[in-house]
Amino acid sequence: MDATIDRVLSRRAQALADDDGFVDGGTYDGDQLDREERSALRRVQGLSTELEDITEVEYRQLRLERVVLAAVWTQGSVEDAENSMRELAALAETAGSEVLEGVLQRRQNPDPGTYLGSGKALELREIVEAQGADTVVCDTELSPSQRRALEDVVKVKVIDRTALILDIFAQHAQSREGRAQVELAQLQYLLPRLRGWGESMSRQAGGQAAGGQGMGSRGPGETKIELDRRRINTRIAKLKRDIAGMKTHRDTKRSSRRSNGTPSVAIAGYTNAGKSTLLNRLTHAGVLVDNQLFATLDTTVRRSETVDGREFTLADTVGFVRELPPQLVEAFRSTLEEVGEADLLLHVVDGSHPDPEGQISAVRSVLADVEATDVKEVIVINKADAADPEVIDRILLHEKHSLAVSARTGRGIPELLELIAEELPKPDIDVEVLVPYARGDLVSRLHDEAEILSEDHVADGTRLRARVNPDLASELTPFAAAG
């Protein structure tokens, strides 16, 4: 087992693709205006991530510096266990820590008491002491009792995979909506982990208010734990209202694009699969590309054109990961609706990853949770320049609608653009119009949204034959050309 851990930690950097922001051996990948700012968001010792409005609750400070990983391998092959541990190491490094060592235990089920068995927990304590670690990160979501019991053994802070991912999201969220969504997920994770006197004392009446209720009913009133729980529930309700309001604003913008007949393409996929690099390659958007998991949290929507000149929108969404915390799926549901409303889904897969099929399954699982499985899907195998050709061929054979590209070098991008043009809905109403020169705006819309069959400039205006969408056809009715 030690050999397995050494192999995982020596190869953990493979979970983060080598990405310096350049393509074609030196062409800069967009403006990358916030790369420097993002790089400054590393954890600094002594700074707190406590929630300001909550008092005396058990919200773990995640000042990750020197960590030891712990995982229980319950099913699958040793390669699956290694990939999971490697991904946990990459997550920990993304949060700003140094991964020192790891413990991987093979057993049918995690121990209900200490997650690891008692013997492995003691072994973990010895490793923590020998390495000088200050944190243990477990590769699953622990129950509050499991985490406390393991902390009692190892004598350092213990956090689980969910808390780690939430912390990374908290570091990277920049927009108002993104911060609200992350805070909502954090509070939902925190709520069942409050510690206090227990339910038996949480509702006792205080002083004279207990009159007539008999002995044993007089107490201090609401306990601190109940006050904390009530404040958290109040904050959760407010965040849900705020996010619902932001969703209305986004729905309005999406409806406006729809009314203009603009088709939409959504980019989704596993974290660090190269979605933002692909968006930059297709639209020159200058979106942040960084060698980190979850570098992109805020949905970016950009306009682009098909090879035949039709305009469409391209949306880059938050990356997914294996066992994405359900609190985050729910909090980001409104953002992920961008995928469900799209005309075409580009499902980006890291072809150089040790388990690309596992990535595909994890992403499809999350898409099913947000009811976004009815969108036409194309598997885009990215990083083809670094991937094993046999792996690419295997995915191309198994996935009916798929193609291989390299967003860094540009390989396969022309074929991808042609595929987008073929798959997006095309205007299907034939019109022949004579548009006065004073209505150049309509001519411009025809060029953006329609398929132009012929165009001729005459004395009274511009005569065009085109295929248009229903909304544009109705606006062109007054200008229908005579026979």
Secondary structure, 3 states (H helix, E strand, C coil): CHHHHHHHHHCHHHHCCCCCCEECCCEECCCCCCHHHHHCCCCCCCCCCCCCCCCCCCCCCCCCCEEEEEEEECCCCHHHHHHHHHHHHHHHHHCCCEEEEEEEEECCCCECCCECCHHHHHHHHHHHHHHCCCEEEECCCCCHHHHHHHHHHHCCEEEEHHHHHHHHHHHHCCCHHHHHHHHHHHHHHHHHHCCCCCHHHCCCEEHHHHCCCCCCCEECCCCHHHHHHHHHHHHHHHHHHHHHHHHHHHHHHHHHHHHCCCCEEEEEEECCCCHHHHHHHHHCCCCCCCCCCCCCCCCEEEEEECCCCCEEEEEECCCECCCCCHHHHHHCHHHHHHHHCCCEEEEEEECCCCCHHHHHHHHHHHHHHCCCCCCCEEEEEECCCCCCHHHHHHHHHHCCCEEECCCCCCCCHHHHHHHHHHHCCCCCEEEEEEECHHHHHHHHHHHHHCEEEEEEEECCEEEEEEEECHHHHHHHHHHECCC
